[in-house]
Every structure is written in C-alpha cells, then in structure tokens.
C-alpha cells in the first residue's frame, strides 16, 4: 500500500523541521502546504525534500483548504492512502506501518488514527488541557482530530475537506465520511506528538473562541452535531449571565445562578476524576472547562454574525 504525507503549516519554524525529520527515511512522498508563512518554513520543507504548495493569500487560509491543496498536489499518480498531519506535530516511529496494516486488514475502514500527545504538557496548564483533550478511547469512532491516515477512495467519496470551515474541519469531514458508509477507527497506539506552545491565558482564550466558532459552523452544517456543546454554551455563557444581572436586583436569583456554576464546576471535576486525573489537577483544569463557555460564546456569535453578513470565514489564530 502506497502512502503519501500531507503536512500543513504556518510559521511553525523548528516545529516543522522536527515534523519533517520524523518522516524522513521512510520512502514517503511529502507535500507541505504553507499558509502565508513569514519565517523559513518553505525553505525548511524544500531542504527536507518535500514538495511545497504556497496557498494564495487572496483566499482566506484554513486548515481544510490546506489539506485539500496538498491532496490535489498529488496529481493523477495517487497513493492508496494519505497521512494528514499538522506541521506542529512529529510522527511517532512505527505509526505509518501500524496504520497501513489496519487499512490492509479491514477494507471497511476509511480512516485510521491513534493517540496524539503533547510534547511539553508540564509547560503550562493550557498544554496540559490539550494533552488531556487528545487522549480519547480507542476503537471505532465518529470523529477525530486532524492527524489521520485516510484511504484515498474514502477521501474522494466524502469529497475531501470543506475549505470554508475554519475550526473543527476534521469533525465536519468525519461526518461526511461516516455518512458515506466508511468506518473510522482509533488504534490504542501513539501516533503523533504535538507542540501546542500555549503559555498564556490569551492564547487559551483565542483557542476557545475558535472552538466555539467550530461548534456553531459545523453544527449548522450537520444539524444535531455539537448540539450538547452548543446548548451548554448558550446556557452557561449567555442565559445564566443574563439572569445574574437580574439577580443584582433580586439577590435570590443571583444565588441560584452562582449555585448553577458551582454545580457545573463540580461535575467537571467529577468527570475528570473518572478519567483518572489526580484531584489537584482536576480542580485546576475544571476552572478552565467552566470558564471556556464565555470564549466559546464569542466564537459562536462571531460565526452567526459572519453568516448573516455573508462575510468570509477567516481563521482565528492562537499562536
């Protein structure tokens, strides 16, 4: 089974160099798609032997657009499968062979993924939050992140990625892949190591805004998807703060609102504890899970405002 790799990136610097190095020596065709980098990313990719696609800045950059451009650059001599990877990730040794073996063994699987982990989870609580987010159960799945090996036939049948989706484009692609009749499977194997490089509250906030935009846009495209996430945002990000303002006049209502947030926080702690997170870490992480509804709301409202105006869906960068 022939495999090509499509990497996407924008100003990843040393992270991209490490990503390319993790794929060297495996006889893989590499295509790097650059979204307007101003550093040496393009030169680094060419030095590593990758084919380079420079996206035209006249059209808004999105990860989905980059992945599609990388696939299109493969031309007519298509491989059997494509490993998509973000330029801030390194591929764990042996992953490509394990993923290929899974696709060979089960023709019904159109997408195989594994476990992504953070390179420096100890660097900040924000990196640690990402590390926890990445580690999802193995087995058949309904969605996954952007690091994935996709059977070319499945990619073509699903129609590739939607270049207008600026966040959760992988979720949106997976929904169409599933509707096309393909299975998706996560191996209980390490796949990639990611460098979120989030050190500040502002970076985390912008990433949460982007997530909210994804909830709204993908949920709009696939009714019912992200429904629980959107409901939580409307309740904890908008409804309860509105009631709290009324509570400034009638204090019992304010007490009830604060109690609702307290209950939400306690449930978050309980959920993290069920996933074997130590209590001190769970207490800390739950603060951000509770707070995230506010930037999520900004992202959702941003999507609806853009849609109403007919404006372009532009990426929301956090680093």
C-alpha positions in Angstrom: 0.0 0.0 0.0 1.5 3.3 -1.1 1.2 6.2 1.3 1.8 10.0 0.8 2.0 12.6 3.6 0.4 16.0 3.5 1.7 18.5 6.1 0.1 21.9 6.6 1.6 24.8 8.5 2.1 28.5 9.0 5.2 29.9 10.8 5.9 26.7 12.6 9.7 27.2 12.5 11.6 24.5 14.5 8.3 22.5 15.0 8.1 22.0 11.2 11.7 21.0 11.0 11.1 18.3 13.6 7.9 17.2 11.9 9.7 16.7 8.6 12.6 14.9 10.3 10.2 12.4 11.9 9.0 11.3 8.4 12.4 11.1 6.7 13.9 7.7 5.6 10.6 6.0 5.1 10.3 6.4 1.4 7.2 8.6 1.7 6.2 11.3 -0.7 5.9 14.5 1.3 3.8 17.5 0.3 4.0 20.6 2.5 1.3 23.2 2.2 2.2 26.7 3.5 -0.4 29.3 4.6 1.5 32.5 4.2 4.4 31.9 6.5 6.9 34.7 7.0 9.6 32.6 8.6 11.8 29.9 6.9 9.1 27.2 6.8 9.1 26.9 3.0 12.9 26.7 2.7 13.0 24.1 5.5 10.4 22.0 3.7 12.3 22.1 0.4 15.5 21.3 2.2 13.8 18.2 3.6 12.8 17.1 0.2 9.1 17.9 0.4 7.1 19.3 -2.5 5.8 22.8 -1.5 2.4 24.3 -2.2 2.1 28.0 -1.4 -1.5 29.0 -0.8 -2.7 32.2 -2.5 -3.4 34.8 0.2 -6.3 36.2 -1.8 -8.5 33.4 -0.4 -8.8 33.0 3.4 -6.4 30.4 4.9 -8.0 27.4 6.6 -6.5 24.1 7.6 -9.2 22.4 5.5 -8.1 24.4 2.4 -4.5 23.4 3.1 -5.2 19.7 3.3 -7.3 19.8 0.1 -4.5 21.6 -1.7 -2.0 19.1 -0.5 -4.1 16.2 -1.8 -4.6 17.9 -5.1 -0.9 18.4 -5.5 -0.5 14.6 -5.6 -1.9 14.8 -9.1 -3.0 11.7 -11.1 -0.5 9.3 -9.6 -2.5 8.9 -6.4 -1.3 6.7 -3.5 -3.6 4.3 -1.7 -3.7 6.4 1.5 -2.7 9.8 2.7 -1.4 10.6 6.2 -2.5 14.1 7.1 -0.5 15.9 9.8 -0.2 19.4 11.2 3.2 21.0 10.9 3.5 21.3 14.7 3.4 17.5 15.2 6.0 14.8 14.9 5.1 11.3 13.8 5.9 8.5 16.3 8.2 5.8 14.8 6.3 2.9 13.5 3.0 4.7 13.3 2.8 4.7 9.5 3.3 0.9 9.3 0.7 0.2 12.0 -1.9 2.4 10.3 -1.2 0.8 6.9 -1.6 -2.7 8.4 -5.0 -1.7 9.8 -6.3 -0.4 6.4 -5.0 -3.5 4.7 -6.7 -5.8 7.1 -10.1 -4.1 7.1 -11.5 -2.8 3.8 -14.4 -1.1 5.5 -12.2 1.3 7.4 -11.7 4.6 5.6 -9.8 6.4 8.3 -7.4 5.3 11.0 -6.0 7.5 13.7 -4.2 7.0 17.0 -3.2 8.9 20.1 -1.8 12.4 19.9 0.1 13.6 23.0 1.7 16.9 24.0 5.5 17.2 23.9 5.5 19.5 26.9 2.3 19.0 29.0 4.2 20.3 32.0 5.0 23.7 30.4 1.6 25.2 31.2 -1.9 24.3 32.3 -3.0 25.1 28.8 -0.7 22.5 27.3 -1.9 20.0 29.9 -5.5 20.7 28.9 -4.6 19.9 25.3 -2.9 16.7 26.3 -6.0 15.5 28.2 -8.2 16.5 25.3 -6.2 14.4 22.8 -6.4 11.1 24.7 -9.7 9.7 23.6 -10.9 6.0 23.7 -9.7 3.5 21.1 -11.9 1.5 18.8 -14.5 2.6 16.2 -15.1 6.3 16.4 -17.3 9.0 14.9 -14.7 11.8 14.7 -11.1 12.6 15.3 -8.5 15.4 15.1 -6.5 16.5 12.0 -3.8 13.8 12.3 -5.3 10.9 10.4 -4.5 8.4 7.7 -7.3 8.4 5.1 -7.9 5.8 2.4 -7.8 7.8 -0.9 -11.1 6.1 -2.1 -12.8 7.2 1.1 -11.4 10.8 0.8 -12.7 11.1 -2.7 -16.1 9.6 -1.9 -16.6 12.0 1.0 -15.5 15.0 -1.2 -12.4 16.0 0.8 -12.4 18.7 3.4 -14.6 21.8 3.2 -12.2 24.7 2.8 -14.7 27.2 4.3 -14.7 25.6 7.7 -12.2 27.4 9.9 -12.4 25.2 13.0 -13.4 21.6 13.7 -13.0 20.9 9.9 -11.9 17.4 10.9 -15.2 16.8 12.7 -17.1 18.1 9.6 -15.1 15.8 7.3 -15.6 12.8 9.5 -19.4 13.3 9.5 -19.4 13.2 5.7 -17.1 10.2 5.7 -19.4 8.3 8.1 -22.5 9.2 6.1 -20.7 7.8 3.0 -20.6 4.4 4.8 -17.0 4.3 5.9 -15.8 3.2 9.3 -13.3 5.2 11.3 -11.0 3.6 13.8 -8.6 4.8 16.5 -5.8 2.4 17.4 -4.6 2.2 21.0 -1.2 3.3 19.8 0.8 6.6 19.9 0.6 8.4 16.6 1.9 11.9 16.9 3.4 14.3 19.4 2.1 17.8 19.3 3.5 21.1 20.5 0.6 23.4 21.4 3.1 26.0 22.7 0.4 27.7 24.7 1.9 29.7 27.5 -0.6 32.5 28.1 -4.2 32.9 29.1 -4.8 34.9 25.9 -3.7 32.0 23.7 -6.0 29.7 25.5 -8.9 32.2 25.2 -8.4 32.6 21.5 -8.3 28.8 21.0 -11.6 28.5 22.9 -13.1 31.3 20.7 -12.1 29.2 17.7 -13.7 26.1 19.2 -16.9 28.0 19.7 -16.8 29.1 16.0 -16.4 25.4 15.1 -19.4 24.3 17.3 -21.6 26.8 15.5 -20.4 26.3 11.9 -20.2 22.5 11.9 -23.4 22.3 13.9 -25.1 24.4 11.3 -23.9 22.2 8.5 -24.8 18.9 10.3 -27.9 19.5 12.5 -27.6 17.6 15.7 -23.8 17.5 15.8 -22.2 19.5 18.6 -25.8 20.0 19.9 -24.8 19.4 23.6 -21.8 21.7 23.3 -23.8 24.5 21.8 -26.6 24.1 24.5 -24.0 24.3 27.3 -22.6 27.5 25.8 -25.9 29.2 25.4 -26.9 28.3 29.0 -23.6 29.0 30.8 -22.2 31.6 28.5 -25.4 33.7 27.9 -28.5 32.7 29.8 -27.0 32.4 33.3 -25.0 35.7 33.0 -28.3 37.4 31.9 -30.1 36.0 34.9 -27.2 37.1 37.1 -27.7 40.7 36.0 -31.4 40.4 37.1 -30.1 38.9 40.3 -28.3 42.1 41.1 -31.8 43.5 41.8 -33.3 40.3 43.3 -30.4 38.5 45.2 -32.0 35.0 45.5 -31.7 34.7 41.7 -28.1 35.6 41.9 -27.5 32.9 44.5 -29.2 30.3 42.2 -27.0 31.3 39.3 -23.8 31.0 41.3 -25.1 27.6 42.5 -25.6 26.5 38.9 -22.0 27.5 38.1 -20.8 25.7 41.2 -22.6 22.5 40.2 -21.2 22.7 36.7 -17.7 23.0 38.1 -18.3 20.1 40.5 -19.5 17.9 37.6 -16.4 18.9 35.6 -14.2 17.8 38.5 -16.1 14.6 38.8 -15.8 13.8 35.1 -12.0 14.4 35.2 -11.6 12.2 38.2 -13.5 9.4 36.4 -10.8 9.7 33.7 -8.2 9.1 36.4 -6.9 12.7 36.7 -5.4 13.4 40.1 -7.6 15.6 42.3 -5.3 18.8 42.4 -5.1 18.7 38.6 -8.8 18.1 38.2 -9.6 21.0 40.4 -7.4 23.3 38.3 -8.5 22.0 34.9 -12.2 22.3 35.8 -11.8 26.0 36.3 -10.9 26.4 32.6 -13.6 24.0 31.4 -16.2 26.1 33.3 -14.8 29.4 32.1 -14.5 28.2 28.4 -18.2 28.8 27.8 -17.6 32.5 27.6 -15.0 32.5 24.8 -17.0 29.7 23.1 -19.9 32.1 23.1 -17.9 34.8 21.4 -16.8 32.3 18.7 -20.4 31.1 18.1 -21.7 34.7 17.9 -18.8 35.5 15.5 -19.9 32.7 13.2 -23.5 33.8 13.2 -22.5 37.4 12.6 -20.3 36.4 9.7 -23.0 34.2 8.2 -25.6 37.0 8.5 -23.3 39.5 6.7 -22.2 37.0 4.1 -18.6 37.6 5.3 -15.7 35.2 4.7 -15.0 32.6 7.5 -11.4 33.6 8.4 -9.2 31.6 10.7 -8.8 32.5 14.4 -5.2 32.0 15.3 -4.0 31.4 18.8 -0.2 31.2 18.2 
